[in-house]
Amino acid sequence: MKIDQIDHLYHGKLSSPDKTTKGDGFKKIFDQRLAEIGQTASQLPHGSDAAILKRSERVLDLLDEYANGLNDPKKTLKDIEPLVASIKEEADSIERESREKLQHDKELEGFIKELSVTANVAMFKFHRGDYI
């Protein structure tokens, strides 16, 4: 078989292992964490736990939007700044609410603390100028 005839057999594209997927990275982490603590979308807790989970999902959506904004060369940091403020407000609010209402659920409380730390680190890096 001649080498120049092999070319038509393979026209695939190699994927890069260090390429990140866009869009739902934080949502995937959120879903994995929910599975770890024994919660599923069909079995969400009632009352304040469900409300806190719903709001934490909103923070994760905002973090996804923030990550996409940083990757968008058309957006400036000035365009992204209102989103940064929204993430900070939501994360702080959820953390305060969880301290008041989640004293019985240590795993969920731990998740909210991790979410708050993630949001605060992202905000710190933004204001420090890591993305200039």
C-alpha positions as CSV (number, residue, x, y, z in Angstrom):
1,M,0.0,0.0,0.0
2,K,1.3,3.4,-0.9
3,I,1.5,6.1,1.8
4,D,-0.1,8.8,-0.4
5,Q,-3.2,6.6,-0.6
6,I,-3.7,6.4,3.2
7,D,-4.7,10.0,3.4
8,H,-8.3,9.5,2.5
9,L,-8.8,6.9,5.3
10,Y,-8.4,9.4,8.1
11,H,-9.7,13.0,8.2
12,G,-10.4,13.3,11.9
13,K,-9.4,16.1,14.1
14,L,-7.3,15.5,17.3
15,S,-8.8,17.0,20.4
16,S,-6.6,19.0,22.7
17,P,-6.6,17.6,26.2
18,D,-6.0,21.1,27.8
19,K,-8.9,22.7,25.9
20,T,-11.7,23.8,28.2
21,T,-15.3,23.6,27.4
22,K,-17.4,26.7,27.5
23,G,-20.6,27.3,29.2
24,D,-21.6,25.1,32.0
25,G,-18.4,24.3,34.0
26,F,-19.8,25.7,37.3
27,K,-23.1,24.0,36.7
28,K,-21.4,20.6,36.3
29,I,-19.5,21.1,39.6
30,F,-22.8,22.1,41.3
31,D,-24.6,19.0,40.0
32,Q,-21.7,16.8,41.1
33,R,-21.7,18.3,44.5
34,L,-25.5,17.8,44.8
35,A,-25.0,14.1,43.9
36,E,-22.3,13.8,46.5
37,I,-24.5,15.1,49.3
38,G,-27.4,12.9,48.3
39,Q,-29.6,15.5,46.7
40,T,-31.1,15.1,43.2
41,A,-33.1,17.5,41.1
42,S,-36.3,15.5,41.8
43,Q,-35.6,15.3,45.6
44,L,-34.7,18.8,46.5
45,P,-35.2,19.6,50.2
46,H,-38.3,21.6,51.2
47,G,-38.4,25.1,52.7
48,S,-35.3,27.2,53.2
49,D,-32.9,24.5,51.9
50,A,-34.6,24.5,48.5
51,A,-34.5,28.3,48.3
52,I,-30.8,28.4,49.2
53,L,-30.1,25.7,46.6
54,K,-32.0,27.6,44.0
55,R,-30.1,30.8,44.8
56,S,-26.8,29.0,44.8
57,E,-27.6,27.7,41.3
58,R,-28.1,31.4,40.3
59,V,-24.6,32.2,41.6
60,L,-23.2,29.4,39.5
61,D,-25.0,30.7,36.4
62,L,-23.5,34.1,37.1
63,L,-20.1,32.6,37.5
64,D,-20.5,30.8,34.1
65,E,-21.6,34.1,32.5
66,Y,-18.5,35.8,34.1
67,A,-16.2,33.1,32.8
68,N,-17.7,33.5,29.3
69,G,-17.4,37.2,29.5
70,L,-13.7,37.0,30.4
71,N,-13.2,34.7,27.4
72,D,-15.0,37.0,25.0
73,P,-12.5,39.4,23.4
74,K,-15.3,41.8,22.5
75,K,-16.1,42.5,26.2
76,T,-14.1,44.9,28.3
77,L,-13.6,44.6,32.0
78,K,-15.8,47.6,32.4
79,D,-18.6,45.6,30.6
80,I,-18.1,42.7,33.0
81,E,-17.9,44.8,36.2
82,P,-21.7,44.9,36.9
83,L,-21.8,41.1,36.7
84,V,-19.0,41.0,39.2
85,A,-21.0,43.1,41.6
86,S,-24.1,40.9,41.1
87,I,-22.0,37.8,41.9
88,K,-20.6,39.4,45.1
89,E,-24.1,40.4,46.3
90,E,-25.7,37.0,45.7
91,A,-22.8,35.1,47.3
92,D,-22.8,37.3,50.4
93,S,-26.6,37.1,50.7
94,I,-26.6,33.3,50.4
95,E,-23.8,33.0,52.9
96,R,-25.7,35.2,55.5
97,E,-28.9,33.2,54.9
98,S,-27.2,29.9,55.2
99,R,-25.7,30.9,58.5
100,E,-29.1,31.7,59.9
101,K,-31.1,28.7,58.4
102,L,-28.7,25.8,57.7
103,Q,-27.4,24.8,61.1
104,H,-28.9,21.4,60.8
105,D,-27.4,20.5,57.4
106,K,-23.6,20.6,57.7
107,E,-22.9,19.3,54.2
108,L,-25.1,21.9,52.5
109,E,-23.6,24.6,54.7
110,G,-20.1,23.4,53.6
111,F,-21.2,23.6,50.0
112,I,-22.4,27.2,50.4
113,K,-19.1,28.1,52.1
114,E,-17.2,26.6,49.1
115,L,-19.4,28.5,46.7
116,S,-18.9,31.7,48.6
117,V,-15.1,31.2,48.6
118,T,-15.1,30.5,44.9
119,A,-17.1,33.7,44.2
120,N,-14.9,35.8,46.5
121,V,-11.7,34.5,45.0
122,A,-13.0,35.4,41.5
123,M,-14.0,38.9,42.6
124,F,-10.7,39.4,44.4
125,K,-8.8,38.4,41.2
126,F,-11.0,40.7,39.1
127,H,-10.4,43.7,41.4
128,R,-6.7,43.0,41.8
129,G,-6.3,43.2,38.1
130,D,-5.4,39.6,37.2
131,Y,-7.3,39.9,33.9
132,I,-5.8,43.1,32.6
